[in-house]
């Protein structure tokens, strides 16, 4: 299962845990919810930024 599906499954698990933490309660659960939902968004944004930078560079 290494390779293509490792990262998407990890990000999906983090998202699911973040959504579940939002349902469980308040306080620490809210922080777990924010972390679980923010990490996948951050990873995708970082990958997009790196991809766009690579496309913007002229081939030398």
N, C-alpha and C positions, 0 to 999 in steps of 0.2 A: 504494500500500500504506500510505499514511498514514491515520491515523484509528483505526478500530476495532481493527485487528490489529497495529499497531506495538508497543504496550507488551506485550501478551501474548507476541508473538514474541520480543521482547528478553528478557523474564523467562524464557521457555522456553530460550532460548540460554544465558543465565547459569546456569540450573539444569543443563543438559546439560554445560556446560563444568565446572561445579563437581563433578558426578558423575564426569566423565572425569578430572579432576585428582586425585580421591581414589583412582583406580585406578592412575595413573601412577607414583606413588612417595611418598616421605616428605619431610619438611623443608618446602621452599617449596611443594611440591605440596599439602601439608596445608593451608597457609594459603590457597592459591588455592581449594581445595575449600570451606573454611569461608566464604570471601568469596562464592564463586559460589552457595552455598546460602543464605547469610544475607541477601543483598540482596533476593531476591524475597520472602522472608518479611517483611522489614522494610517493603517497599513495600506489601504486602497489609495488614499490621497498621496502617500509617499511614492508608491509605485507609479501612479499616474504622472506625478511631477518628474520623476526620473525618466519615464518614457518620453514625456514632452520635451525635456531637455535634450535627450539623445536625438530626437527628430529635428530639433531646431539647429543643431550643429551642422555646419556645412561639411560634407565629406572632403577630406584633404588627401 
